[in-house]
Amino acid sequence: MTIDEVEALIKTRTRNKVRIHRLEERVGDSVAFLSYSIDDKNQMTIWHTEVPPSLQHMGIGGKLVEEAVQLASRDSSRLRIVCPFAKEHLARHPELKERVTRCCSSLDREQRIIERRSDHGRSVAIDL
Protein backbone atom coordinates (compact mmCIF):
# COMPACT_ATOMS: atom_id res chain seq x y z
CA MET A 1 0.00 0.00 0.00
CA THR A 2 1.10 3.54 -0.58
CA ILE A 3 1.28 6.15 2.17
CA ASP A 4 -1.81 7.88 0.74
CA GLU A 5 -3.77 4.60 0.63
CA VAL A 6 -2.91 3.86 4.26
CA GLU A 7 -3.92 7.33 5.40
CA ALA A 8 -7.23 7.04 3.51
CA LEU A 9 -7.83 3.68 5.19
CA ILE A 10 -7.14 5.13 8.63
CA LYS A 11 -9.55 7.99 7.98
CA THR A 12 -12.34 5.62 6.94
CA ARG A 13 -11.81 3.29 9.91
CA THR A 14 -11.67 5.87 12.67
CA ARG A 15 -14.71 7.63 14.02
CA ASN A 16 -12.87 9.93 16.37
CA LYS A 17 -10.59 12.67 15.29
CA VAL A 18 -7.11 11.23 15.13
CA ARG A 19 -3.73 12.58 14.25
CA ILE A 20 -2.07 10.42 11.64
CA HIS A 21 1.71 9.98 11.89
CA ARG A 22 4.32 7.80 10.29
CA LEU A 23 7.83 6.65 10.93
CA GLU A 24 10.04 6.32 7.86
CA GLU A 25 13.32 4.68 6.96
CA ARG A 26 14.84 5.77 3.65
CA VAL A 27 17.53 3.83 1.82
CA GLY A 28 18.38 5.34 -1.53
CA ASP A 29 15.12 5.89 -3.40
CA SER A 30 13.19 3.33 -1.32
CA VAL A 31 11.08 4.23 1.69
CA ALA A 32 9.81 1.86 4.37
CA PHE A 33 7.16 3.26 6.69
CA LEU A 34 4.92 2.52 9.64
CA SER A 35 1.65 4.46 9.92
CA TYR A 36 0.02 5.08 13.26
CA SER A 37 -2.59 7.35 14.74
CA ILE A 38 -3.13 8.91 18.13
CA ASP A 39 -6.67 9.71 19.20
CA ASP A 40 -8.03 12.24 21.66
CA LYS A 41 -7.78 9.66 24.47
CA ASN A 42 -4.03 9.24 23.85
CA GLN A 43 -4.41 5.79 22.31
CA MET A 44 -1.82 4.96 19.69
CA THR A 45 -2.95 2.58 16.95
CA ILE A 46 -0.34 0.96 14.72
CA TRP A 47 -2.17 0.51 11.42
CA HIS A 48 0.30 -0.61 8.79
CA THR A 49 3.96 -1.31 8.14
CA GLU A 50 5.16 -1.24 4.56
CA VAL A 51 8.64 -2.33 3.49
CA PRO A 52 9.43 -2.36 -0.24
CA PRO A 53 10.90 -5.61 -1.60
CA SER A 54 14.37 -4.07 -1.98
CA LEU A 55 14.49 -3.39 1.79
CA GLN A 56 12.91 -6.59 3.09
CA HIS A 57 14.80 -9.03 5.33
CA MET A 58 17.08 -6.25 6.61
CA GLY A 59 15.30 -5.70 9.93
CA ILE A 60 13.87 -2.34 8.89
CA GLY A 61 10.21 -3.26 9.50
CA GLY A 62 11.03 -4.56 12.97
CA LYS A 63 13.01 -1.43 13.73
CA LEU A 64 9.99 0.70 12.83
CA VAL A 65 7.70 -1.39 15.07
CA GLU A 66 10.14 -1.14 17.98
CA GLU A 67 10.40 2.61 17.49
CA ALA A 68 6.58 2.94 17.59
CA VAL A 69 6.38 0.85 20.77
CA GLN A 70 9.08 3.02 22.30
CA LEU A 71 7.09 6.16 21.41
CA ALA A 72 3.95 4.72 23.01
CA SER A 73 5.89 3.81 26.14
CA ARG A 74 7.63 7.19 26.34
CA ASP A 75 4.37 9.11 25.90
CA SER A 76 2.40 6.78 28.21
CA SER A 77 0.01 6.06 25.35
CA ARG A 78 -2.34 3.12 25.30
CA LEU A 79 -1.35 0.88 22.40
CA ARG A 80 -3.59 -0.90 19.92
CA ILE A 81 -2.03 -2.94 17.13
CA VAL A 82 -3.96 -3.57 13.92
CA CYS A 83 -0.97 -4.24 11.67
CA PRO A 84 -0.35 -7.99 11.19
CA PHE A 85 3.39 -7.46 10.73
CA ALA A 86 3.67 -5.53 14.00
CA LYS A 87 1.73 -8.28 15.81
CA GLU A 88 4.04 -10.93 14.35
CA HIS A 89 7.15 -8.97 15.23
CA LEU A 90 6.11 -8.55 18.85
CA ALA A 91 5.18 -12.23 19.07
CA ARG A 92 8.68 -13.18 17.81
CA HIS A 93 10.45 -10.83 20.22
CA PRO A 94 9.46 -11.57 23.81
CA GLU A 95 12.03 -9.08 25.07
CA LEU A 96 9.64 -6.36 23.88
CA LYS A 97 6.83 -7.84 25.94
CA GLU A 98 7.72 -5.83 29.08
CA ARG A 99 7.72 -2.54 27.17
CA VAL A 100 4.39 -3.34 25.52
CA THR A 101 2.89 -4.49 28.81
CA ARG A 102 3.93 -1.26 30.53
CA CYS A 103 2.30 0.99 27.98
CA CYS A 104 -0.74 -1.24 27.57
CA SER A 105 -1.47 -2.06 31.20
CA SER A 106 -4.74 -0.15 31.11
CA LEU A 107 -6.13 -2.05 28.14
CA ASP A 108 -8.77 -4.72 28.45
CA ARG A 109 -7.51 -8.30 28.29
CA GLU A 110 -8.96 -8.78 24.79
CA GLN A 111 -7.07 -5.76 23.51
CA ARG A 112 -3.80 -7.04 24.96
CA ILE A 113 -3.82 -10.27 22.97
CA ILE A 114 -1.52 -10.48 20.01
CA GLU A 115 -2.46 -13.08 17.45
CA ARG A 116 0.05 -14.68 15.18
CA ARG A 117 0.11 -17.53 12.76
CA SER A 118 1.85 -20.66 13.89
CA ASP A 119 3.72 -22.95 11.52
CA HIS A 120 0.55 -24.96 11.11
CA GLY A 121 -1.62 -22.02 10.09
CA ARG A 122 -3.56 -21.95 13.36
CA SER A 123 -4.12 -18.74 15.22
CA VAL A 124 -2.18 -18.55 18.46
CA ALA A 125 -2.91 -15.94 21.13
CA ILE A 126 -0.14 -14.43 23.19
CA ASP A 127 -1.47 -12.65 26.24
CA LEU A 128 0.54 -9.64 27.22
matplotlib code that plots the C-alpha trace (Angstrom):
import matplotlib.pyplot as plt

x = [0.0, 1.1, 1.3, -1.8, -3.8, -2.9, -3.9, -7.2, -7.8, -7.1, -9.5, -12.3, -11.8, -11.7, -14.7, -12.9, -10.6, -7.1, -3.7, -2.1, 1.7, 4.3, 7.8, 10.0, 13.3, 14.8, 17.5, 18.4, 15.1, 13.2, 11.1, 9.8, 7.2, 4.9, 1.7, 0.0, -2.6, -3.1, -6.7, -8.0, -7.8, -4.0, -4.4, -1.8, -2.9, -0.3, -2.2, 0.3, 4.0, 5.2, 8.6, 9.4, 10.9, 14.4, 14.5, 12.9, 14.8, 17.1, 15.3, 13.9, 10.2, 11.0, 13.0, 10.0, 7.7, 10.1, 10.4, 6.6, 6.4, 9.1, 7.1, 4.0, 5.9, 7.6, 4.4, 2.4, 0.0, -2.3, -1.3, -3.6, -2.0, -4.0, -1.0, -0.4, 3.4, 3.7, 1.7, 4.0, 7.2, 6.1, 5.2, 8.7, 10.5, 9.5, 12.0, 9.6, 6.8, 7.7, 7.7, 4.4, 2.9, 3.9, 2.3, -0.7, -1.5, -4.7, -6.1, -8.8, -7.5, -9.0, -7.1, -3.8, -3.8, -1.5, -2.5, 0.0, 0.1, 1.9, 3.7, 0.6, -1.6, -3.6, -4.1, -2.2, -2.9, -0.1, -1.5, 0.5]
y = [0.0, 3.5, 6.2, 7.9, 4.6, 3.9, 7.3, 7.0, 3.7, 5.1, 8.0, 5.6, 3.3, 5.9, 7.6, 9.9, 12.7, 11.2, 12.6, 10.4, 10.0, 7.8, 6.6, 6.3, 4.7, 5.8, 3.8, 5.3, 5.9, 3.3, 4.2, 1.9, 3.3, 2.5, 4.5, 5.1, 7.4, 8.9, 9.7, 12.2, 9.7, 9.2, 5.8, 5.0, 2.6, 1.0, 0.5, -0.6, -1.3, -1.2, -2.3, -2.4, -5.6, -4.1, -3.4, -6.6, -9.0, -6.3, -5.7, -2.3, -3.3, -4.6, -1.4, 0.7, -1.4, -1.1, 2.6, 2.9, 0.8, 3.0, 6.2, 4.7, 3.8, 7.2, 9.1, 6.8, 6.1, 3.1, 0.9, -0.9, -2.9, -3.6, -4.2, -8.0, -7.5, -5.5, -8.3, -10.9, -9.0, -8.5, -12.2, -13.2, -10.8, -11.6, -9.1, -6.4, -7.8, -5.8, -2.5, -3.3, -4.5, -1.3, 1.0, -1.2, -2.1, -0.1, -2.0, -4.7, -8.3, -8.8, -5.8, -7.0, -10.3, -10.5, -13.1, -14.7, -17.5, -20.7, -22.9, -25.0, -22.0, -22.0, -18.7, -18.5, -15.9, -14.4, -12.7, -9.6]
z = [0.0, -0.6, 2.2, 0.7, 0.6, 4.3, 5.4, 3.5, 5.2, 8.6, 8.0, 6.9, 9.9, 12.7, 14.0, 16.4, 15.3, 15.1, 14.3, 11.6, 11.9, 10.3, 10.9, 7.9, 7.0, 3.6, 1.8, -1.5, -3.4, -1.3, 1.7, 4.4, 6.7, 9.6, 9.9, 13.3, 14.7, 18.1, 19.2, 21.7, 24.5, 23.9, 22.3, 19.7, 16.9, 14.7, 11.4, 8.8, 8.1, 4.6, 3.5, -0.2, -1.6, -2.0, 1.8, 3.1, 5.3, 6.6, 9.9, 8.9, 9.5, 13.0, 13.7, 12.8, 15.1, 18.0, 17.5, 17.6, 20.8, 22.3, 21.4, 23.0, 26.1, 26.3, 25.9, 28.2, 25.4, 25.3, 22.4, 19.9, 17.1, 13.9, 11.7, 11.2, 10.7, 14.0, 15.8, 14.4, 15.2, 18.9, 19.1, 17.8, 20.2, 23.8, 25.1, 23.9, 25.9, 29.1, 27.2, 25.5, 28.8, 30.5, 28.0, 27.6, 31.2, 31.1, 28.1, 28.4, 28.3, 24.8, 23.5, 25.0, 23.0, 20.0, 17.5, 15.2, 12.8, 13.9, 11.5, 11.1, 10.1, 13.4, 15.2, 18.5, 21.1, 23.2, 26.2, 27.2]

ax = plt.figure().add_subplot(projection="3d")
ax.plot(x, y, z, "-o")
ax.set_aspect("equal")
plt.show()
